[in-house]
Amino acid sequence: RAVISEKSETERAAKDRQQIMNELMERTCDLYWRVEKRGDPEQT
């Protein structure tokens, strides 16, 4: 049981990190396209 619990904890941590990275990439893409459309990198 300890092995299963440890594995699920590891999987949960990996999913959390993946979700955080997905959110950061989405924000980065949004910011990039906002700058592209406005053409003003100083706006950020």
PyMOL commands that set and color helices and strands:
alter all, ss='L'
color gray80, all
select helices_A, chain A and resi 2-38+41-43
alter helices_A, ss='H'
color red, helices_A
deselect
rebuild
show_as cartoon
